Amino acid sequence: MRADGVVVSVDGQFATVSVMQQSACAGCSASCANCHKKVEHCITVENTAGANVGDPVWLESSAARILLICCLIFVIPPVLACVCCALLWNVVKGVPLAIISIAVAAICFSGLYLTVGRKIIADNRYKLILKY
């Protein structure tokens, strides 16, 4: 995954890069409320490319980490909810079973996101690449 950025400062072997976060549909011509909202992030990375202040750069992160996050957060909770549903099928039926399954999925999602997901995101290593 690549993000466009601009080097805003260089301190020894590290560079601080300003990256604008925007929604995936920001390029469309619709006027949705959140489509055109941009948030600036400053990320400090090792300056292996020898970038200077003002240089346009790409920040590249590992796709494997993003796939791991997606698997943990979006696949495991529904699977656990299905297992819970299968185990309780003969004991609880109807609406209570659905509520219990949804609660298990929500608790699992929240727990995974707040613990493992945030750690994986925080430990992400970016690679600095000069654009031109």
N, C-alpha and C positions, 0 to 999 in steps of 0.2 A: 504494500500500500504506500502510495506517495502523496505527500502534501506539499504544495507550493509555499515558499516562505522567503523572507528577506532577512539577512543578517543585520541585527541591530547593534551588537557589540561583540568585541573579541577580547578575551582575557586569557592570555597565555595560550594553552592548548585547547581551550574551550571557546565556543561561539554561542551566543544567544540568538535564536532565530524567532522571528515573529511570524506566526501562522494564523491565517484567518479561517476559522471554522464556519462552515455554512451548510445548509441543508442540501441533500442530494438533488432536490428539484429547484434549486435557486436559479438555474438557467432558463426555466420555462417562463412564459409570459403571463401566467396566472397571477392574481394578486391575493394569494393566501396570506393569512396573518403571520405565520412563522417562516414562510419560504425565504424571505429576504433578510432575515435577522442574521447578522454576522457577529461572531465573538472572536476576539483576538486572544491568542495564547502565545506566551513566550516560553520557549523550550531551550534549555541549555544542553548542548551536545559536544562531543569531542570533535574538534576542528581538524579532521583527517584530510579534508580537501584543500586546506589552506585558504579558506574564504576570508574576505575582508568585509568591513562594514559597508552595507549597501548592496552587496552581491545577491542576486536572485539565486536561490538554492531549492533543492528538493530535500525533504526529510523522508527517509524510507524506513518503514518498519516491517517486521517479519509477518508474513501472511499466516504462518503457522500459529503464532500467538493469537491472532484474531479468530482463527478457526477453533482453537482450543477454548477461547472464551465463549464463542457461540455454542459449542458443544456442551460445555458445562452449564451455561445459564439457560439455554433454550431447548435442550434435548433431555437432560436428566430430570428436571421437574415434571414434565408430562409423563415420562416413563414411570417415575415413582408414583404419580397419581394413578396411573393405570394399574400398577401392581397393588396399590392400596385398594382400588376399586375391586380388583379380582379377589383379594383376600377377604373383603367384607361383603361380597356379593350375597352370600347366604344369610348373613346376619342383619344387614341393613339394606333396604331397598328404596328406590324412588329418589325423592328430593334430598333426604338426609345424606344418602350415599354421594350424590352429586356435590353437595356442599362440603362434605368431608374431603372428597377428592380434590376439589378446587382449593380448599384450605391447605392441603398437603402440598400441592403444586406451588401455591403462593409463598408459603413458608420456606420451601426448598429454594425457590427462585431468589427470594430476599436474602436468605442465608448465604447462598453461593455467591451472589453478587457482592454482598457486603464484605465477605471474607476473601475467598479465592479470586474472584473477578477483579476486585480492586488491587490485589497484590500483583496479579499478572499484568494489569494495565500500568501500575506504578513501576514495575521492573522492566518495562519495555525499553529496548535499546534502539535508538534511532541512528541511522547512518546518514551523514551529511554528503550531498552530491551537488557539485556546481552545475547550474543549469546551462550555462553557455561555455 
